């Protein structure tokens, strides 16, 4: 059933970390690896989907431009936005390299653009899967955060995951329905594909 449903579908996946610049050589990034996005891409290709994977690290502005260009140029049936997008950037990036040895260097951080909020505006008919990572979060909190993301970004599905003392745990939130928890990324991927 899943093979028939997904064969030939056009799927765009973002995965991995983003960078925001502090100066010409330094960045703020995160610990995302893009592994989940790669696993999803491989599984969907095996099922006959036409998959394009945008795998970071990306500069945040570059990911934004690339994603916008893709959504304007092609009609995607599904967008899986699993990139770990930076939430903050330097209020003003330094020109050149910040000298070492400065005592009490202060940086002002400002919020970045929420790229996921633009996806449905650019491609209203696309089925959108968002990801929400919260370290050491309870099941209740994961579900709450996932539902907030669904409302804010018009996601059709949200994968809410956490990493803590008990290891990796992920849930799939589909409106009022919650599936999981899954303790392995491969288990998450096989179950996510059933809901696409």
Biotite code that builds the C-alpha atoms (Angstrom):
import biotite.structure as struc

atoms = struc.array([
    struc.Atom([0.000, 0.000, 0.000], chain_id="A", res_id=1, res_name="UNK", atom_name="CA", element="C"),
    struc.Atom([2.755, 2.445, 0.944], chain_id="A", res_id=2, res_name="UNK", atom_name="CA", element="C"),
    struc.Atom([4.624, 1.639, -2.285], chain_id="A", res_id=3, res_name="UNK", atom_name="CA", element="C"),
    struc.Atom([1.594, 2.531, -4.434], chain_id="A", res_id=4, res_name="UNK", atom_name="CA", element="C"),
    struc.Atom([0.909, 5.656, -2.395], chain_id="A", res_id=5, res_name="UNK", atom_name="CA", element="C"),
    struc.Atom([4.439, 7.061, -2.544], chain_id="A", res_id=6, res_name="UNK", atom_name="CA", element="C"),
    struc.Atom([5.720, 5.839, -5.895], chain_id="A", res_id=7, res_name="UNK", atom_name="CA", element="C"),
    struc.Atom([6.411, 8.806, -8.172], chain_id="A", res_id=8, res_name="UNK", atom_name="CA", element="C"),
    struc.Atom([5.628, 11.387, -5.467], chain_id="A", res_id=9, res_name="UNK", atom_name="CA", element="C"),
    struc.Atom([7.887, 14.439, -5.477], chain_id="A", res_id=10, res_name="UNK", atom_name="CA", element="C"),
    struc.Atom([9.437, 14.868, -2.030], chain_id="A", res_id=11, res_name="UNK", atom_name="CA", element="C"),
    struc.Atom([11.738, 17.648, -0.795], chain_id="A", res_id=12, res_name="UNK", atom_name="CA", element="C"),
    struc.Atom([13.695, 16.995, 2.402], chain_id="A", res_id=13, res_name="UNK", atom_name="CA", element="C"),
    struc.Atom([15.857, 19.406, 4.381], chain_id="A", res_id=14, res_name="UNK", atom_name="CA", element="C"),
    struc.Atom([18.299, 17.950, 6.896], chain_id="A", res_id=15, res_name="UNK", atom_name="CA", element="C"),
    struc.Atom([21.359, 18.804, 8.956], chain_id="A", res_id=16, res_name="UNK", atom_name="CA", element="C"),
    struc.Atom([22.499, 21.946, 10.763], chain_id="A", res_id=17, res_name="UNK", atom_name="CA", element="C"),
    struc.Atom([22.478, 25.582, 9.714], chain_id="A", res_id=18, res_name="UNK", atom_name="CA", element="C"),
    struc.Atom([25.157, 28.191, 10.320], chain_id="A", res_id=19, res_name="UNK", atom_name="CA", element="C"),
    struc.Atom([24.881, 31.856, 11.155], chain_id="A", res_id=20, res_name="UNK", atom_name="CA", element="C"),
    struc.Atom([27.975, 34.020, 10.961], chain_id="A", res_id=21, res_name="UNK", atom_name="CA", element="C"),
    struc.Atom([29.600, 35.845, 13.863], chain_id="A", res_id=22, res_name="UNK", atom_name="CA", element="C"),
    struc.Atom([32.470, 37.164, 11.758], chain_id="A", res_id=23, res_name="UNK", atom_name="CA", element="C"),
    struc.Atom([34.267, 36.136, 8.570], chain_id="A", res_id=24, res_name="UNK", atom_name="CA", element="C"),
    struc.Atom([35.564, 32.869, 10.116], chain_id="A", res_id=25, res_name="UNK", atom_name="CA", element="C"),
    struc.Atom([33.329, 32.050, 13.094], chain_id="A", res_id=26, res_name="UNK", atom_name="CA", element="C"),
    struc.Atom([29.803, 30.692, 13.167], chain_id="A", res_id=27, res_name="UNK", atom_name="CA", element="C"),
    struc.Atom([27.002, 29.673, 15.514], chain_id="A", res_id=28, res_name="UNK", atom_name="CA", element="C"),
    struc.Atom([25.722, 26.209, 14.704], chain_id="A", res_id=29, res_name="UNK", atom_name="CA", element="C"),
    struc.Atom([24.213, 23.163, 16.437], chain_id="A", res_id=30, res_name="UNK", atom_name="CA", element="C"),
    struc.Atom([24.872, 19.471, 16.930], chain_id="A", res_id=31, res_name="UNK", atom_name="CA", element="C"),
    struc.Atom([22.425, 18.143, 14.298], chain_id="A", res_id=32, res_name="UNK", atom_name="CA", element="C"),
    struc.Atom([23.863, 15.517, 11.947], chain_id="A", res_id=33, res_name="UNK", atom_name="CA", element="C"),
    struc.Atom([21.111, 15.197, 9.335], chain_id="A", res_id=34, res_name="UNK", atom_name="CA", element="C"),
    struc.Atom([20.994, 11.424, 9.934], chain_id="A", res_id=35, res_name="UNK", atom_name="CA", element="C"),
    struc.Atom([17.191, 11.264, 10.228], chain_id="A", res_id=36, res_name="UNK", atom_name="CA", element="C"),
    struc.Atom([16.687, 13.181, 6.980], chain_id="A", res_id=37, res_name="UNK", atom_name="CA", element="C"),
    struc.Atom([19.118, 10.898, 5.165], chain_id="A", res_id=38, res_name="UNK", atom_name="CA", element="C"),
    struc.Atom([17.318, 7.788, 6.497], chain_id="A", res_id=39, res_name="UNK", atom_name="CA", element="C"),
    struc.Atom([13.963, 9.192, 5.349], chain_id="A", res_id=40, res_name="UNK", atom_name="CA", element="C"),
    struc.Atom([15.360, 10.029, 1.894], chain_id="A", res_id=41, res_name="UNK", atom_name="CA", element="C"),
    struc.Atom([16.765, 6.507, 1.444], chain_id="A", res_id=42, res_name="UNK", atom_name="CA", element="C"),
    struc.Atom([13.540, 4.857, 2.586], chain_id="A", res_id=43, res_name="UNK", atom_name="CA", element="C"),
    struc.Atom([11.395, 6.978, 0.264], chain_id="A", res_id=44, res_name="UNK", atom_name="CA", element="C"),
    struc.Atom([13.681, 6.330, -2.706], chain_id="A", res_id=45, res_name="UNK", atom_name="CA", element="C"),
    struc.Atom([13.353, 2.590, -2.081], chain_id="A", res_id=46, res_name="UNK", atom_name="CA", element="C"),
    struc.Atom([9.577, 3.049, -2.286], chain_id="A", res_id=47, res_name="UNK", atom_name="CA", element="C"),
    struc.Atom([9.853, 4.800, -5.662], chain_id="A", res_id=48, res_name="UNK", atom_name="CA", element="C"),
    struc.Atom([9.462, 8.423, -4.586], chain_id="A", res_id=49, res_name="UNK", atom_name="CA", element="C"),
    struc.Atom([11.311, 11.171, -6.474], chain_id="A", res_id=50, res_name="UNK", atom_name="CA", element="C"),
    struc.Atom([13.366, 12.661, -3.635], chain_id="A", res_id=51, res_name="UNK", atom_name="CA", element="C"),
    struc.Atom([15.492, 15.805, -3.464], chain_id="A", res_id=52, res_name="UNK", atom_name="CA", element="C"),
    struc.Atom([17.585, 16.092, -0.285], chain_id="A", res_id=53, res_name="UNK", atom_name="CA", element="C"),
    struc.Atom([18.992, 19.437, 0.846], chain_id="A", res_id=54, res_name="UNK", atom_name="CA", element="C"),
    struc.Atom([21.641, 18.290, 3.333], chain_id="A", res_id=55, res_name="UNK", atom_name="CA", element="C"),
    struc.Atom([23.487, 20.825, 5.494], chain_id="A", res_id=56, res_name="UNK", atom_name="CA", element="C"),
    struc.Atom([25.419, 22.361, 6.929], chain_id="A", res_id=57, res_name="UNK", atom_name="CA", element="C"),
    struc.Atom([23.958, 25.383, 5.169], chain_id="A", res_id=58, res_name="UNK", atom_name="CA", element="C"),
    struc.Atom([24.307, 29.039, 5.899], chain_id="A", res_id=59, res_name="UNK", atom_name="CA", element="C"),
    struc.Atom([20.841, 29.944, 7.107], chain_id="A", res_id=60, res_name="UNK", atom_name="CA", element="C"),
    struc.Atom([20.294, 32.504, 4.342], chain_id="A", res_id=61, res_name="UNK", atom_name="CA", element="C"),
    struc.Atom([21.428, 29.951, 1.749], chain_id="A", res_id=62, res_name="UNK", atom_name="CA", element="C"),
    struc.Atom([18.949, 27.325, 2.967], chain_id="A", res_id=63, res_name="UNK", atom_name="CA", element="C"),
    struc.Atom([16.170, 29.915, 2.886], chain_id="A", res_id=64, res_name="UNK", atom_name="CA", element="C"),
    struc.Atom([16.996, 30.960, -0.691], chain_id="A", res_id=65, res_name="UNK", atom_name="CA", element="C"),
    struc.Atom([17.429, 27.383, -1.945], chain_id="A", res_id=66, res_name="UNK", atom_name="CA", element="C"),
    struc.Atom([14.171, 26.205, -0.394], chain_id="A", res_id=67, res_name="UNK", atom_name="CA", element="C"),
    struc.Atom([12.255, 29.202, -1.753], chain_id="A", res_id=68, res_name="UNK", atom_name="CA", element="C"),
    struc.Atom([13.701, 28.659, -5.231], chain_id="A", res_id=69, res_name="UNK", atom_name="CA", element="C"),
    struc.Atom([12.771, 24.960, -5.185], chain_id="A", res_id=70, res_name="UNK", atom_name="CA", element="C"),
    struc.Atom([9.193, 25.580, -4.060], chain_id="A", res_id=71, res_name="UNK", atom_name="CA", element="C"),
    struc.Atom([8.665, 28.285, -6.665], chain_id="A", res_id=72, res_name="UNK", atom_name="CA", element="C"),
    struc.Atom([10.180, 26.219, -9.490], chain_id="A", res_id=73, res_name="UNK", atom_name="CA", element="C"),
    struc.Atom([8.547, 22.824, -8.810], chain_id="A", res_id=74, res_name="UNK", atom_name="CA", element="C"),
    struc.Atom([5.423, 21.385, -7.270], chain_id="A", res_id=75, res_name="UNK", atom_name="CA", element="C"),
    struc.Atom([6.326, 19.048, -4.416], chain_id="A", res_id=76, res_name="UNK", atom_name="CA", element="C"),
    struc.Atom([3.773, 16.628, -3.012], chain_id="A", res_id=77, res_name="UNK", atom_name="CA", element="C"),
    struc.Atom([5.572, 16.414, 0.336], chain_id="A", res_id=78, res_name="UNK", atom_name="CA", element="C"),
    struc.Atom([8.112, 18.629, 2.137], chain_id="A", res_id=79, res_name="UNK", atom_name="CA", element="C"),
    struc.Atom([9.893, 17.136, 5.144], chain_id="A", res_id=80, res_name="UNK", atom_name="CA", element="C"),
    struc.Atom([11.640, 19.965, 6.959], chain_id="A", res_id=81, res_name="UNK", atom_name="CA", element="C"),
    struc.Atom([13.987, 18.185, 9.366], chain_id="A", res_id=82, res_name="UNK", atom_name="CA", element="C"),
    struc.Atom([16.820, 20.753, 9.278], chain_id="A", res_id=83, res_name="UNK", atom_name="CA", element="C"),
    struc.Atom([17.927, 22.068, 12.653], chain_id="A", res_id=84, res_name="UNK", atom_name="CA", element="C"),
    struc.Atom([17.479, 25.744, 11.831], chain_id="A", res_id=85, res_name="UNK", atom_name="CA", element="C"),
    struc.Atom([19.250, 28.335, 13.961], chain_id="A", res_id=86, res_name="UNK", atom_name="CA", element="C"),
    struc.Atom([16.823, 30.285, 16.140], chain_id="A", res_id=87, res_name="UNK", atom_name="CA", element="C"),
    struc.Atom([19.194, 33.215, 16.703], chain_id="A", res_id=88, res_name="UNK", atom_name="CA", element="C"),
    struc.Atom([21.859, 35.151, 14.841], chain_id="A", res_id=89, res_name="UNK", atom_name="CA", element="C"),
    struc.Atom([24.215, 37.987, 15.698], chain_id="A", res_id=90, res_name="UNK", atom_name="CA", element="C"),
    struc.Atom([22.436, 41.333, 15.642], chain_id="A", res_id=91, res_name="UNK", atom_name="CA", element="C"),
    struc.Atom([25.369, 42.615, 13.639], chain_id="A", res_id=92, res_name="UNK", atom_name="CA", element="C"),
    struc.Atom([27.964, 40.307, 12.111], chain_id="A", res_id=93, res_name="UNK", atom_name="CA", element="C"),
    struc.Atom([31.522, 41.515, 12.631], chain_id="A", res_id=94, res_name="UNK", atom_name="CA", element="C"),
    struc.Atom([33.568, 42.401, 9.560], chain_id="A", res_id=95, res_name="UNK", atom_name="CA", element="C"),
    struc.Atom([36.823, 40.454, 9.330], chain_id="A", res_id=96, res_name="UNK", atom_name="CA", element="C"),
    struc.Atom([37.904, 38.334, 12.288], chain_id="A", res_id=97, res_name="UNK", atom_name="CA", element="C"),
    struc.Atom([37.229, 39.279, 15.890], chain_id="A", res_id=98, res_name="UNK", atom_name="CA", element="C"),
    struc.Atom([40.585, 39.609, 17.615], chain_id="A", res_id=99, res_name="UNK", atom_name="CA", element="C"),
    struc.Atom([41.472, 37.073, 20.271], chain_id="A", res_id=100, res_name="UNK", atom_name="CA", element="C"),
    struc.Atom([42.192, 38.225, 23.812], chain_id="A", res_id=101, res_name="UNK", atom_name="CA", element="C"),
    struc.Atom([39.247, 40.615, 24.135], chain_id="A", res_id=102, res_name="UNK", atom_name="CA", element="C"),
    struc.Atom([37.900, 40.541, 27.673], chain_id="A", res_id=103, res_name="UNK", atom_name="CA", element="C"),
    struc.Atom([34.132, 40.484, 28.160], chain_id="A", res_id=104, res_name="UNK", atom_name="CA", element="C"),
    struc.Atom([33.215, 40.362, 24.489], chain_id="A", res_id=105, res_name="UNK", atom_name="CA", element="C"),
    struc.Atom([29.450, 40.802, 24.282], chain_id="A", res_id=106, res_name="UNK", atom_name="CA", element="C"),
    struc.Atom([27.250, 39.575, 21.454], chain_id="A", res_id=107, res_name="UNK", atom_name="CA", element="C"),
    struc.Atom([23.683, 40.624, 20.866], chain_id="A", res_id=108, res_name="UNK", atom_name="CA", element="C"),
    struc.Atom([21.570, 37.858, 19.385], chain_id="A", res_id=109, res_name="UNK", atom_name="CA", element="C"),
    struc.Atom([18.303, 38.440, 17.543], chain_id="A", res_id=110, res_name="UNK", atom_name="CA", element="C"),
    struc.Atom([15.693, 35.915, 16.339], chain_id="A", res_id=111, res_name="UNK", atom_name="CA", element="C"),
    struc.Atom([16.080, 34.460, 12.855], chain_id="A", res_id=112, res_name="UNK", atom_name="CA", element="C"),
    struc.Atom([13.351, 34.044, 10.257], chain_id="A", res_id=113, res_name="UNK", atom_name="CA", element="C"),
    struc.Atom([11.169, 30.949, 10.779], chain_id="A", res_id=114, res_name="UNK", atom_name="CA", element="C"),
    struc.Atom([11.729, 29.257, 7.418], chain_id="A", res_id=115, res_name="UNK", atom_name="CA", element="C"),
    struc.Atom([9.100, 26.585, 8.088], chain_id="A", res_id=116, res_name="UNK", atom_name="CA", element="C"),
    struc.Atom([6.408, 29.280, 8.282], chain_id="A", res_id=117, res_name="UNK", atom_name="CA", element="C"),
    struc.Atom([6.969, 30.148, 4.604], chain_id="A", res_id=118, res_name="UNK", atom_name="CA", element="C"),
    struc.Atom([6.585, 26.648, 3.132], chain_id="A", res_id=119, res_name="UNK", atom_name="CA", element="C"),
    struc.Atom([2.777, 26.446, 3.005], chain_id="A", res_id=120, res_name="UNK", atom_name="CA", element="C"),
    struc.Atom([2.602, 30.053, 1.763], chain_id="A", res_id=121, res_name="UNK", atom_name="CA", element="C"),
    struc.Atom([4.850, 29.171, -1.163], chain_id="A", res_id=122, res_name="UNK", atom_name="CA", element="C"),
    struc.Atom([3.253, 25.774, -1.813], chain_id="A", res_id=123, res_name="UNK", atom_name="CA", element="C"),
    struc.Atom([-0.230, 25.536, -0.224], chain_id="A", res_id=124, res_name="UNK", atom_name="CA", element="C"),
    struc.Atom([-1.039, 22.069, -1.561], chain_id="A", res_id=125, res_name="UNK", atom_name="CA", element="C"),
    struc.Atom([2.123, 20.444, -0.216], chain_id="A", res_id=126, res_name="UNK", atom_name="CA", element="C"),
    struc.Atom([1.914, 17.994, 2.691], chain_id="A", res_id=127, res_name="UNK", atom_name="CA", element="C"),
    struc.Atom([4.281, 19.469, 5.279], chain_id="A", res_id=128, res_name="UNK", atom_name="CA", element="C"),
    struc.Atom([6.133, 17.500, 7.938], chain_id="A", res_id=129, res_name="UNK", atom_name="CA", element="C"),
    struc.Atom([7.860, 19.560, 10.617], chain_id="A", res_id=130, res_name="UNK", atom_name="CA", element="C"),
    struc.Atom([10.315, 18.516, 13.323], chain_id="A", res_id=131, res_name="UNK", atom_name="CA", element="C"),
    struc.Atom([10.505, 19.738, 16.902], chain_id="A", res_id=132, res_name="UNK", atom_name="CA", element="C"),
    struc.Atom([13.470, 18.818, 19.096], chain_id="A", res_id=133, res_name="UNK", atom_name="CA", element="C"),
    struc.Atom([13.378, 19.472, 22.837], chain_id="A", res_id=134, res_name="UNK", atom_name="CA", element="C"),
    struc.Atom([16.186, 18.007, 24.978], chain_id="A", res_id=135, res_name="UNK", atom_name="CA", element="C"),
    struc.Atom([15.106, 16.123, 28.121], chain_id="A", res_id=136, res_name="UNK", atom_name="CA", element="C"),
    struc.Atom([11.431, 16.801, 27.417], chain_id="A", res_id=137, res_name="UNK", atom_name="CA", element="C"),
    struc.Atom([8.523, 14.795, 28.775], chain_id="A", res_id=138, res_name="UNK", atom_name="CA", element="C"),
    struc.Atom([5.949, 13.197, 26.498], chain_id="A", res_id=139, res_name="UNK", atom_name="CA", element="C"),
    struc.Atom([3.390, 15.827, 27.495], chain_id="A", res_id=140, res_name="UNK", atom_name="CA", element="C"),
    struc.Atom([5.740, 18.663, 26.622], chain_id="A", res_id=141, res_name="UNK", atom_name="CA", element="C"),
    struc.Atom([6.719, 17.091, 23.293], chain_id="A", res_id=142, res_name="UNK", atom_name="CA", element="C"),
    struc.Atom([3.072, 16.779, 22.289], chain_id="A", res_id=143, res_name="UNK", atom_name="CA", element="C"),
    struc.Atom([2.344, 20.359, 23.366], chain_id="A", res_id=144, res_name="UNK", atom_name="CA", element="C"),
    struc.Atom([5.325, 21.749, 21.423], chain_id="A", res_id=145, res_name="UNK", atom_name="CA", element="C"),
    struc.Atom([4.396, 19.703, 18.351], chain_id="A", res_id=146, res_name="UNK", atom_name="CA", element="C"),
    struc.Atom([0.832, 21.010, 18.350], chain_id="A", res_id=147, res_name="UNK", atom_name="CA", element="C"),
    struc.Atom([2.028, 24.584, 18.698], chain_id="A", res_id=148, res_name="UNK", atom_name="CA", element="C"),
    struc.Atom([4.304, 24.072, 15.679], chain_id="A", res_id=149, res_name="UNK", atom_name="CA", element="C"),
    struc.Atom([1.393, 22.565, 13.727], chain_id="A", res_id=150, res_name="UNK", atom_name="CA", element="C"),
    struc.Atom([-0.761, 25.637, 14.388], chain_id="A", res_id=151, res_name="UNK", atom_name="CA", element="C"),
    struc.Atom([1.995, 28.180, 13.746], chain_id="A", res_id=152, res_name="UNK", atom_name="CA", element="C"),
    struc.Atom([3.422, 26.639, 10.585], chain_id="A", res_id=153, res_name="UNK", atom_name="CA", element="C"),
    struc.Atom([0.368, 24.807, 9.169], chain_id="A", res_id=154, res_name="UNK", atom_name="CA", element="C"),
    struc.Atom([2.154, 21.441, 9.367], chain_id="A", res_id=155, res_name="UNK", atom_name="CA", element="C"),
    struc.Atom([0.212, 18.310, 8.503], chain_id="A", res_id=156, res_name="UNK", atom_name="CA", element="C"),
    struc.Atom([2.449, 16.148, 10.704], chain_id="A", res_id=157, res_name="UNK", atom_name="CA", element="C"),
    struc.Atom([5.089, 16.918, 13.317], chain_id="A", res_id=158, res_name="UNK", atom_name="CA", element="C"),
    struc.Atom([7.857, 14.659, 14.570], chain_id="A", res_id=159, res_name="UNK", atom_name="CA", element="C"),
    struc.Atom([8.646, 15.641, 18.157], chain_id="A", res_id=160, res_name="UNK", atom_name="CA", element="C"),
    struc.Atom([11.835, 14.156, 19.510], chain_id="A", res_id=161, res_name="UNK", atom_name="CA", element="C"),
    struc.Atom([14.030, 14.325, 22.558], chain_id="A", res_id=162, res_name="UNK", atom_name="CA", element="C"),
    struc.Atom([17.353, 13.067, 23.834], chain_id="A", res_id=163, res_name="UNK", atom_name="CA", element="C"),
    struc.Atom([18.016, 12.629, 27.505], chain_id="A", res_id=164, res_name="UNK", atom_name="CA", element="C"),
    struc.Atom([18.959, 10.155, 30.213], chain_id="A", res_id=165, res_name="UNK", atom_name="CA", element="C"),
    struc.Atom([16.620, 7.565, 28.696], chain_id="A", res_id=166, res_name="UNK", atom_name="CA", element="C"),
    struc.Atom([18.130, 8.010, 25.243], chain_id="A", res_id=167, res_name="UNK", atom_name="CA", element="C"),
    struc.Atom([16.352, 8.925, 22.014], chain_id="A", res_id=168, res_name="UNK", atom_name="CA", element="C"),
    struc.Atom([12.553, 9.149, 21.942], chain_id="A", res_id=169, res_name="UNK", atom_name="CA", element="C"),
    struc.Atom([10.331, 10.390, 19.132], chain_id="A", res_id=170, res_name="UNK", atom_name="CA", element="C"),
    struc.Atom([6.605, 10.851, 18.617], chain_id="A", res_id=171, res_name="UNK", atom_name="CA", element="C"),
    struc.Atom([4.577, 11.473, 15.474], chain_id="A", res_id=172, res_name="UNK", atom_name="CA", element="C"),
    struc.Atom([1.784, 13.993, 16.077], chain_id="A", res_id=173, res_name="UNK", atom_name="CA", element="C"),
    struc.Atom([-1.075, 14.079, 13.591], chain_id="A", res_id=174, res_name="UNK", atom_name="CA", element="C"),
    struc.Atom([-3.698, 16.498, 14.895], chain_id="A", res_id=175, res_name="UNK", atom_name="CA", element="C"),
    struc.Atom([-5.256, 14.835, 17.936], chain_id="A", res_id=176, res_name="UNK", atom_name="CA", element="C"),
    struc.Atom([-3.540, 11.509, 17.239], chain_id="A", res_id=177, res_name="UNK", atom_name="CA", element="C"),
    struc.Atom([-0.128, 10.660, 18.674], chain_id="A", res_id=178, res_name="UNK", atom_name="CA", element="C"),
    struc.Atom([1.968, 7.694, 17.548], chain_id="A", res_id=179, res_name="UNK", atom_name="CA", element="C"),
    struc.Atom([4.986, 6.282, 19.355], chain_id="A", res_id=180, res_name="UNK", atom_name="CA", element="C"),
    struc.Atom([7.200, 6.677, 21.238], chain_id="A", res_id=181, res_name="UNK", atom_name="CA", element="C"),
    struc.Atom([9.958, 5.301, 19.024], chain_id="A", res_id=182, res_name="UNK", atom_name="CA", element="C"),
    struc.Atom([13.366, 4.701, 20.560], chain_id="A", res_id=183, res_name="UNK", atom_name="CA", element="C"),
    struc.Atom([15.320, 4.270, 17.308], chain_id="A", res_id=184, res_name="UNK", atom_name="CA", element="C"),
    struc.Atom([15.540, 6.578, 14.294], chain_id="A", res_id=185, res_name="UNK", atom_name="CA", element="C"),
    struc.Atom([14.992, 3.648, 11.921], chain_id="A", res_id=186, res_name="UNK", atom_name="CA", element="C"),
    struc.Atom([11.784, 2.797, 13.801], chain_id="A", res_id=187, res_name="UNK", atom_name="CA", element="C"),
    struc.Atom([10.634, 6.415, 13.565], chain_id="A", res_id=188, res_name="UNK", atom_name="CA", element="C"),
    struc.Atom([11.322, 6.542, 9.827], chain_id="A", res_id=189, res_name="UNK", atom_name="CA", element="C"),
    struc.Atom([9.421, 3.348, 8.998], chain_id="A", res_id=190, res_name="UNK", atom_name="CA", element="C"),
    struc.Atom([6.407, 4.578, 10.963], chain_id="A", res_id=191, res_name="UNK", atom_name="CA", element="C"),
    struc.Atom([6.571, 8.133, 9.591], chain_id="A", res_id=192, res_name="UNK", atom_name="CA", element="C"),
    struc.Atom([6.419, 6.841, 6.029], chain_id="A", res_id=193, res_name="UNK", atom_name="CA", element="C"),
    struc.Atom([3.108, 5.118, 6.810], chain_id="A", res_id=194, res_name="UNK", atom_name="CA", element="C"),
    struc.Atom([1.565, 8.500, 7.640], chain_id="A", res_id=195, res_name="UNK", atom_name="CA", element="C"),
    struc.Atom([2.763, 10.417, 4.568], chain_id="A", res_id=196, res_name="UNK", atom_name="CA", element="C"),
])
